[in-house]
């Protein structure tokens, strides 16, 4: 009982990895990890899939798998472990569907309060960005997508099973390639 009281009082300040270890014994604590990471996982899925509804579904599946598999968390960075699950869920989702629209024409989740002009500009920018990202190597694109989801270099390295310097090299090369491509296409997306 005292242990539960200590956890309850300190959960707000506890590291993700500590909460994950506590959640092995008490799955109610997994809710704190969900609250901390859902938006980032959703953004990652949305960038990878280009579809708000599919991103919502894959983010939910990611957290379901993470909660059910929390006992397999062996330490390290919780965010990297979680994003590895998200990466696999996204790949499974992509394999399960037949593309109906080329990636460069896929839309982005829209804010209904935006004007049609803002929506049109945002969609055009998203199409250009997806088009540019599709011209990167797989590793470069993976690094950029995880960076856009808010992960740092160490988290990306662990999530992708790469060394940190490999992540940094891929990020640098991707940025240089994107700059060149943007210059060729007439400006930044």
Secondary structure by P-SEA (a helix, b strand, c coil): caaaaaaaaccccccaaaaaaaaaaccccaaaaaaacaaaaaaaaaaacccaaaaaaaaaaaaaaaaaaccccccccaaaaaaaaaaaaaaaaaaacccccccccccccccccccaaaaaaaaaaaaaaaaaaaaccaaaaaaaaaaaacccaaaaaaaacccaaaaaaaaaaaaaaaaaaaaaacccc
